[in-house]
Amino acid sequence: MIQCARQPGLAQIWEDILGFENCEFYIKRWPQLVGMQFEDVLISFPDAVPCGIKMASYGGKIILNPDDCYVLQEGDEVIVIAEDDDTYTPSPLPKVKEAVYIDIVRHERNSQKILLCGMRRDIDDMIVVLDAFLAPGSELWMFNDVPEIDRERKLIEGGLDFSRLENITLVHRDGNAVIRRHLESLPLESFDSILILADESVEDSAIQADSRSLATLLLIRDIQAKRLPYKEAIGSDGFRRSLSEGSWMGEMQQASDKSVIISEILDPRTKNLLYMSKISDYVLSNELVSMALAMVAEDRQINYVLEELFAEQGNELQIRQSDLYLREDEELNFFEVMLRARQRKEVVIGYRLEDAERAIINPPDKVSRRRWSPKDVFVAIAEKE
């Protein structure tokens, strides 16, 4: 959930990977690849994306995003993202352009301002993870109806040591997240991300918890929209008009472009409302946990892969802007983008086009060149920054 709050669109990608209807992780041994460097293994599968190695010489240790120069040894297995375990096999290396070196822009991490709406039993763990993910000088605002004294006591009882928080400062605010005047007391337009939690006070009822989360979401978006600067657009008749003229939903969609809101959803039926409104990303917490457990039950080794991708250290899924890999007007196929990304020691596993609503993981066509838009984004496995 915290990763999704930092990167809009990541919730859908995790839902696709953890579900059994799309691509997922598989681990298999390929004797014909022994002696090849990982850089070549990376483009050896037309129907899969290699992203790691299970090393036989180290007791089966799993390494995600290994060095390009790593040479596959006898007994090593390749970790891939594929549609199914029988839908991919290695092929002769394709003809690709040389991955010409480009200037690698490494942006400095900026401090962020995050709002947590609601209270849940493991919120102390969330604070620790946020402290590890965020840059120094960040603020974490906690807004719920638990009095500050009781809130701090609960956090301490849960194991939180305030003195060990290095990157974030906690800011406490009391209020009810479904009462408009309480929300209006917050600088909602100034937050980089807002997380709406399924509050523990209604955790026994998924419908009630989702109703509360939706009410909070709509109130926050409406308040944000009212505080945004006036924005005009040219209508089909040539006259200027407000983007939100006659459209309350239009106002909130405009607000959604300014900040990220992640809503924790418990009932799968609720996600359709959020998907249609396009005013919030969502995290279907119960279903995602069930999907992860089912995947691990099918292959216990996958637990080590997910463990690293969800942890505060190591590699994680990241959404990257296309200008990190491409020059303007450059035409590359997907294999060539993958090789270009290796200059940043990243494994590109998919992309989302500018006008697309969903990302494509493990694209079926990896050899046809195309001109990428500056607004296209890529999905990569990369070391946490």
Rosetta blueprint (number, residue, H / E / L):
1 M L
2 I H
3 Q H
4 C H
5 A H
6 R H
7 Q L
8 P L
9 G L
10 L H
11 A H
12 Q H
13 I H
14 W H
15 E H
16 D H
17 I H
18 L H
19 G L
20 F L
21 E L
22 N L
23 C L
24 E E
25 F E
26 Y E
27 I E
28 K E
29 R E
30 W L
31 P H
32 Q H
33 L H
34 V L
35 G L
36 M L
37 Q E
38 F H
39 E H
40 D H
41 V H
42 L L
43 I L
44 S L
45 F L
46 P L
47 D L
48 A E
49 V E
50 P E
51 C E
52 G E
53 I E
54 K E
55 M E
56 A H
57 S H
58 Y H
59 G L
60 G L
61 K E
62 I E
63 I E
64 L E
65 N L
66 P L
67 D L
68 D L
69 C L
70 Y L
71 V E
72 L L
73 Q L
74 E L
75 G L
76 D L
77 E E
78 V E
79 I E
80 V E
81 I E
82 A E
83 E L
84 D L
85 D L
86 D L
87 T L
88 Y L
89 T L
90 P L
91 S L
92 P L
93 L L
94 P L
95 K L
96 V L
97 K L
98 E L
99 A L
100 V L
101 Y L
102 I L
103 D L
104 I L
105 V L
106 R L
107 H L
108 E L
109 R L
110 N L
111 S L
112 Q L
113 K E
114 I E
115 L E
116 L E
117 C E
118 G L
119 M L
120 R L
121 R L
122 D L
123 I H
124 D H
125 D H
126 M H
127 I H
128 V H
129 V H
130 L H
131 D H
132 A H
133 F H
134 L L
135 A L
136 P L
137 G L
138 S E
139 E E
140 L E
141 W E
142 M E
143 F E
144 N E
145 D L
146 V L
147 P L
148 E H
149 I H
150 D H
151 R H
152 E H
153 R H
154 K H
155 L H
156 I H
157 E H
158 G L
159 G L
160 L L
161 D L
162 F H
163 S H
164 R H
165 L L
166 E L
167 N L
168 I E
169 T E
170 L E
171 V E
172 H E
173 R E
174 D E
175 G L
176 N L
177 A L
178 V L
179 I L
180 R H
181 R H
182 H H
183 L H
184 E L
185 S L
186 L L
187 P L
188 L H
189 E H
190 S H
191 F L
192 D L
193 S E
194 I E
195 L E
196 I E
197 L L
198 A L
199 D L
200 E H
201 S H
202 V H
203 E L
204 D L
205 S L
206 A H
207 I H
208 Q H
209 A H
210 D H
211 S H
212 R H
213 S H
214 L H
215 A H
216 T H
217 L H
218 L H
219 L H
220 I H
221 R H
222 D H
223 I H
224 Q H
225 A H
226 K H
227 R H
228 L L
229 P L
230 Y L
231 K L
232 E E
233 A E
234 I E
235 G L
236 S L
237 D L
238 G L
239 F L
240 R E
241 R E
242 S E
243 L L
244 S L
245 E L
246 G L
247 S L
248 W H
249 M H
250 G H
251 E H
252 M H
253 Q H
254 Q H
255 A H
256 S H
257 D L
258 K L
259 S L
260 V E
261 I E
262 I E
263 S E
264 E E
265 I E
266 L L
267 D L
268 P H
269 R H
270 T H
271 K H
272 N H
273 L H
274 L H
275 Y H
276 M H
277 S H
278 K L
279 I L
280 S L
281 D E
282 Y E
283 V E
284 L E
285 S H
286 N H
287 E H
288 L H
289 V H
290 S H
291 M H
292 A H
293 L H
294 A H
295 M H
296 V H
297 A H
298 E H
299 D L
300 R L
301 Q L
302 I H
303 N H
304 Y H
305 V H
306 L H
307 E H
308 E H
309 L H
310 F H
311 A L
312 E L
313 Q L
314 G L
315 N E
316 E E
317 L E
318 Q E
319 I E
320 R E
321 Q E
322 S H
323 D H
324 L H
325 Y L
326 L L
327 R L
328 E L
329 D L
330 E L
331 E E
332 L E
333 N L
334 F H
335 F H
336 E H
337 V H
338 M H
339 L H
340 R H
341 A H
342 R H
343 Q H
344 R H
345 K L
346 E L
347 V E
348 V E
349 I E
350 G E
351 Y E
352 R E
353 L L
354 E L
355 D L
356 A L
357 E L
358 R L
359 A L
360 I E
361 I E
362 N L
363 P L
364 P L
365 D L
366 K L
367 V L
368 S L
369 R L
370 R E
371 R E
372 W L
373 S L
374 P L
375 K L
376 D L
377 V E
378 F E
379 V E
380 A E
381 I E
382 A E
383 E E
384 K L
385 E L
